[in-house]
Amino acid sequence: MFNKKYIKLDYIIISLIFILIGLGVYSNITEQAAVDNSKLPSKVEDDRNFQRWITNLKNKDLIIDADEFNLKEETEIYNTKWIKVASIEEEGKQEEFNQTIEKNKNIKQIVYSPSEREFLDYRHSIRDTISPNSDFYQPNEVRFYGQKEDKIIEARILDCSLRANCYFDRAYFLSNDVFVITEFSRNIDKKDTTTPECPINQTCTYTIKLHLIDLVNNSKYTYESKTLELNLEKMIPEL
């Protein structure tokens, strides 16, 4: 009887040890997943466009490493105010689509998806739109245009704050549905209207925002770098 009690007690102790180990492992995995989720995904960090971009920054004495980008926010991208959808089967739409795709090729700051059925236009100028009753695209807006199944989509896929001296310097596709846009802007909130302005030709405090956009999952992840002291007007020709 005495031995049975000790055997039972040993069994309970061993069981508790395994439970505690299991909880510890689960806690570590959960914590690690949370940490990983706050950093750039490997599909971004390992992409050759990202590597070329970050190497170019380092060559211009902007020393930034991939692990210094932290997740700032996650939002949806589709907004009925900012998106126009038409059927490719409507009269004249197929021809209009083909013409739009062709005429925007080989233009600086317009990049195409691997299928060449979609493009991003991040030119820093006022640009026209083919959608009726739509305003022009502004220098602080990125235009997406392309075909998804039988729909033609035109959208202001991203905008940024002029008060923050924002500047889109790169855009590239990871796949036909996922792409990256990088932005230099002052480290103030996008809706901030009270912080004193800092002229773009003076040294101001900036951060780099990397926007990872997934069309299929209707998501935008924004990662932000450490702060940088820059005269952006002098830096722009080097980007």
Long-range contacts (C-beta under 8 A, 24 or more apart in sequence): 37-71, 38-70, 38-71, 39-66, 39-67, 39-69, 39-70, 39-71, 39-223, 40-66, 40-67, 40-69, 40-210, 40-223, 41-212, 43-174, 43-178, 44-174, 44-180, 44-210, 44-212, 47-172, 47-174, 47-180, 49-170, 49-172, 49-180, 50-180, 53-170, 53-182, 56-239, 60-235, 60-238, 60-239, 62-228, 62-230, 62-235, 64-208, 64-225, 64-226, 64-228, 68-225, 68-226, 69-208, 69-210, 69-223, 69-224, 69-225, 70-223, 70-224, 71-221, 71-222, 71-223, 72-209, 72-222, 72-223, 72-224, 73-221, 73-222, 74-219, 74-220, 74-221, 74-222, 75-219, 75-220, 75-222, 76-218, 76-219, 76-220, 77-155, 77-157, 77-213, 77-215, 77-218, 77-219, 77-220, 78-155, 78-218, 82-155, 82-156, 82-157, 83-153, 83-154, 83-155, 83-156, 84-131, 84-134, 84-153, 84-154, 84-155, 85-151, 85-152, 85-153, 86-151, 86-152, 87-150, 87-151, 87-152, 88-147, 88-150, 88-151, 88-152, 89-150, 93-152, 96-130, 96-152, 97-147, 97-152, 100-130, 100-145, 101-145, 104-145, 109-171, 111-171, 111-172, 111-173, 112-173, 113-146, 113-173, 113-175, 113-176, 113-179, 114-173, 114-175, 114-176, 115-176, 117-146, 117-147, 117-176, 118-144, 118-145, 118-146, 118-147, 118-173, 118-176, 119-144, 119-145, 119-146, 120-144, 120-157, 120-171, 120-173, 120-179, 120-181, 121-145, 122-168, 122-171, 122-181, 124-167, 124-168, 129-154, 130-154, 140-166, 140-168, 142-168, 142-171, 142-181, 148-215, 157-181, 157-213, 158-211, 158-213, 158-220, 160-185, 160-190, 160-209, 161-185, 161-186, 161-188, 161-190, 161-191, 161-192, 163-188, 163-192, 163-193, 163-195, 163-197, 164-188, 164-190, 164-192, 165-198, 165-200, 165-204, 165-206, 165-232, 167-232, 167-236, 167-239, 169-236, 169-239, 170-239, 177-214, 177-215, 177-216, 178-212, 178-213, 178-214, 178-215, 178-216, 179-212, 179-213, 180-210, 180-211, 180-212, 180-213, 181-210, 181-211, 181-213, 182-208, 182-209, 182-210, 182-211, 183-208, 183-209, 183-210, 183-211, 184-208, 184-209, 184-230, 184-232, 184-235, 184-239, 185-209, 187-224, 187-227, 200-232, 200-233, 201-231, 201-233, 201-234, 202-231, 203-229, 203-230, 203-231, 204-229, 204-230, 204-231, 204-232, 205-229, 206-230, 206-232
